[in-house]
C-alpha cells in the first residue's frame, strides 16, 4: 500500500552510487567511510524511492559496527512509476542488482552475502523473486522483446509490512471519505473494475484508469495507474483466483500459500532464512485480520516440506505503524533494528 512519509535522511549520507545499467541505479550507504563485504538490498513500496522510508536511517546507523551495508535500489517503478509497473519487471531488475553487487564486491572481499529486504509492496517483490519460475514466465503482450533473466540465489530475505493491497483498498472503500459515502465509493470501484476488465490493453499498449477515479478510491492524485496494474493490485476475483500482486491477503487458501511461500524451497533461490516483520497497528490492515495467525500460516507453508527457511525471530512488532514513520515509533524502530541485526549475525555464522 502507498503510505505518504517524509525522509529523515535530510542532512545527507555518504555513499556510493552504483550504475547497474544505464537506467538502473542503487545507492550504498557507507557511513564510517568504508565499504563492507555483505549487503542488504532494500526495496521500498508503492511511491517509494531513495531515502523515502524513514527507518532506513536507523538501519544505516545500526549497521555501522557490522560487516553489512544498506543498498537502496531505485527500480523503474519507484516514485510515481508503480502505477505502470509490475512485479515481473521488478524482479528482473533486482536480479541484475544482485549479480552486479556480487561481481562488484567479491573481487575485493571474497564471498559476499546478500539479503533482499522489502518494505510494504517491496515485500511482494521479495516473495515474487523467491517463488516464481526462474527465469519467470513471459507476459504475452508486455514481454514481446524481453530477454529472460535468470535470478541468482541470495542468502537471506526480509519482508517488512507485507500487507494486502486488496484488503487495504477495500477498507478505504468501506470507510468512505468526506466527499464520497461507502456506497458511492463502491460504485466508483465497480465501474473502474468493469472498465479495466473490458479494455485492459488497446493496440497492445496498457490503458490507464482515469485519475479522477483512482484518486477518489484511495490512490495518489498524481500517479497514473494502468488497467492491468489496477486489476493486479485489487485482484477482484480473489480469494478464488488471486492475481500476481495478491500474495498476502488473510483470506487466501492454504493451496494458494503452497503456490507462493511453499515454492520457495523448490526454486532454490533462498540459501538460508526468511524474516517477516509485521506492523502491529498497520493502517493498511483491516482490524479483523489476526496478524499473528496470518504469519504463522506463512511459516507453516514455507516449511511444509520439512525445510527450515522461516526465521524464528519473525514477529508482529507491537505498536508499529505501516512503515514505522509516525512520531511515536522510536521503540518499534529499535525492535526492527535489533531484530534485523540478530538475523544478519546468524546468516554470517552459517
N, C-alpha and C positions, 0 to 999 in steps of 0.2 A: 504493500500500500504506500501511497505517497503522503509523507508527513513533512510539513514545512519546518525547517530549522535553520538557524544561522550557525556559521562555523566559529569555533573558538580558537582556530589557528590564525588569529588576526595579526599577530606580530611577526609572522614569517617563521619558517622552519628550514634548516639546512638540509640539503639532499641532492640526489642525482636524478635528472630527468632522462628516462630511458626511451629512446625511439625504437620501438619494437618493429614497426613498419612505418611507412611514410605517413600513415594516418592513425596509428595506434600508439599511444604513449602511456607511460606509468611513472609515478614519482616515488622514489625510495627515500624515506626519511632517514637521515644519518646523524641524528643528534649524538654528540660526543665525537664528531669529526672522524668517524671510521665506519667502514662497511663491514658486514659480518657474513658468515657463511650461509646462514639459514634465513628463510624468507616467509612472511605471511603476505600473500597476495589478497588485497582487500577489494571487495566488490560491493558497491552501495546499492540502494534500492531505487525505485522509480523517482526520477528527477535528481538523484544524487550525482556528484562529480568529485572533483579533487577537494578534499578537506571539508566536505559538507556534512559529514557525520561527526558530531561533536566529540564523541568518546574516543575517536582515533587519537586525539591529543593525549588522552590518558594512557592509551596503549603505547604510543611512542615513548612517553616518559617511563612507563613501566618496563619497557623492553630495553632500556638504556644499559642495564648491567647484565644483559644476556647476550647470546650469540645469534639473536634474531633481529631482523629489521622488518618494518611495515612498508609494503609497496602498494600504493593506491593506484589501481588500474582504472584508466578512463576509457570506457567502452564507447563504441559508436552510438549506443543507446543512452549514454549518460546525459545528464541535464534534461533538455526537452526532447531528446531523441527516443525516449522509451515508447512513445505512442506509435511509432512506426517500426519498432524493433521486435525481436523475437528471441527466445531462449536458444534456438539452434545457432543463430549467428553469434550470440554471446559466447557460447562455449567454444566455437571455433577461435574467437579472439583470445579467450582465456588460455586455450591450448597453445597458441602462438606465444603468449606471455610466459607460460610455464617453461616451454622449450627455450625461449630466449634467456630467461633467468638462469637456468641450469648451464647453458653454454657460456653465459657471462661470468658466473661465479666459480664454477668448478675448476677452471684452469688456475685460479688464484688460491682457492681454499680447499680443494679436494671435494669429496662427496658433500652435496648440499641438500638439505631437507626443505621441502616446500609444503606449506599449508594454504589451502584456499579458505578464506573467511568471507561469508556473505552476510549482509545486513538486509533484513526485510526481503524484497524481491531478489536481492543478491543471493539469498539462500536458495531460491528456486534455481538460479544458475548453478550453484554448487551441487545440488542434488541431481540436476539435469546432466551435469558433467559426469557424475558418478554412475548414473543408472542407465542412460540410453545407449544404443548400439555405438560401437566405435570402429570406424567413423559413423557419425549419425546418419539417419536416413535423409535423403534429399526431398525437398519440397517440390512438387511437380511444376509449380509456376515460378517461385522465387529463386530456385536453385538451378535454373537452366544453364548458366555458365559457371556453376560452382565447381571448385576443385576440392574433393574430400580432404578433410583434415583429421589425422589420427591423433587422438588426445594422449599425452604422456601421463603415466601414473604420478600420484602425489602421495606424500607421507600422511598428511592429516587434513581434516576438513572441520570447519566451524560454521554453524548456522545460528545467527542471532536474529531474533524476531521473525521466525519462519511462519508468517501468517497467511491466511487465505484471502486473496484479493476478492474472491467471490463473496465470502461471508462479510467482508468489510464493506463492500459496496451495497449489499442487501441491507446491512444495518443502517447505512446512510439513508437509503430509500425508506425504510420503515420508520425512521425518526422524523423525516421531513425537514424542511427548512423554513426560515421566516417568509420566504417567497412562495414555496410550494408545500402543500399538505402531503402526507404519505400517499394518499390516493393519487394525487397529481404526479408525484414522483414515480409511482408505479406505472402510470400511463405513459409517461415520457420514456421510461426504461423499456417497456414492452414494445413501443413504437420503434425505438432505436434498435432493439434486438431483431425485430422483423425486417427493418430496412437493411441491417448489416447482413442478415442471412440471405436476403433476396439479391443483394448486389455487393458481394464481398470483393470481387475484382471486376474491373472494366478494362477491356483490351489488355488483359494480363498485367494490370497495374492495380495496386491497392486503392480501394476507395476510402474515403475519410468520413467518419461520423461527424456531423456538424458540431462545431464548438458550442453553439447555443444549446445543444442537448447535453454533451458530456460535462460542460461546466455546471449545469443545473443538477446533475445527479452525482456530483462529488469529485469530479476530476478537475485538473488545472484549467484555468481560463485561457491559458496561453499555449497549451500543448495539443497539437493535432493528434488524434487517435485513429488509426486505421480500423476499418471494419473487422479485419482479421484479428488484430491485437485486442480489440474490444471484446470480441467473442471468446478469445482465448482467456482473457482475464476474468470475465464474468461467468464463463462456462455454463451457459443456460441449460444444458442437458444433464448437468451433474445432479446427484451423485452417480447416476447410472452410466453416463458416458462423459467422463471428465476430459477436459482439454489439456493441452501441453502445460499451461500455466497452473492448472488446478492440482497442486501437489500436497497442500497442507490443510485442506478443509476437514473439519471434525466429523463430517458425515460420510466420508469416503469409506468404502468397504475394505475388509481385510484383503480381498482379492486385488483391489487397486493398490494397496500398500505393498503387496507382494510384487507388483509390476514396477514399483519405483524403489522404495527402500530395500525390498527383497532382492533386487537385481544388482545391488552394489557389489556383493561378493562374486557374482557371475562375471561381471565386466572386468574385475581385477584392476581397477584404477585407484583404489584406496589401499595403500600398503599397511596402514596402522589403524587410526581411530577417527570417529566422527563425534564431535562435541556439539550439543544443542543447548542454547541459552535462550529460553523463552521468557518474555517480559510479563511479570505478574499482573500489571494493570495496563496492558497494551490497549490503547484506544481503538485499535483496528479489529479487536476480537470481541464478538458478542458476549455479553455477560454469562450466558448459559453454557458456554464452552468450558468443559473441565480440562484445563491446561495440563495438569499433571497426568491425568488419564490419557490424554492425547499423546504426549511424548512417550509414555510407557508403551502405547501401541506401536509407535515408530521403532522403539528399541526392540520389541518383540519381532517386528517384521524384518529388520535388518539382520538380526542374528537368528532367524528362524532355522537356518541350516546348520546351527551349531557353531557358527563363527563368533568372533568377539570384536566386532567393529565398533559397537556402541561404547562410548566413554562413560565411565561410572560417575564423572563429575557433572554430567548433563543435569540441568535443573531449571525450575521456574524461579527467576530472580525476584525476590519479594519487592513489591512496590515499584518495580521498574516500568517506566513508560516505553513506548514503542522503540525509539532509538536512544533512550536514556538522555533526552535533551531538555527535560523540564528542570526548573530551578531546584527541585528537591532531590536530584538524582546523584548526589555525591556518594552515598552508601551503595546504591546499585552499581555505580561505575567501579567502585573499589572491589565489589564482588566479581564483576566481569573481568577486571584486570587480573585479580588474584587467581581466578579460575583458569583463564587463558594461560597465564604463566605456568601454573602447575601442569596443564595439559602439554605445553611445549617442553617442559623439563622431562616429562615421561617419554615423549617422542625422541628426544635426544639420546636417552638411555637405551632405547630398543635398537 
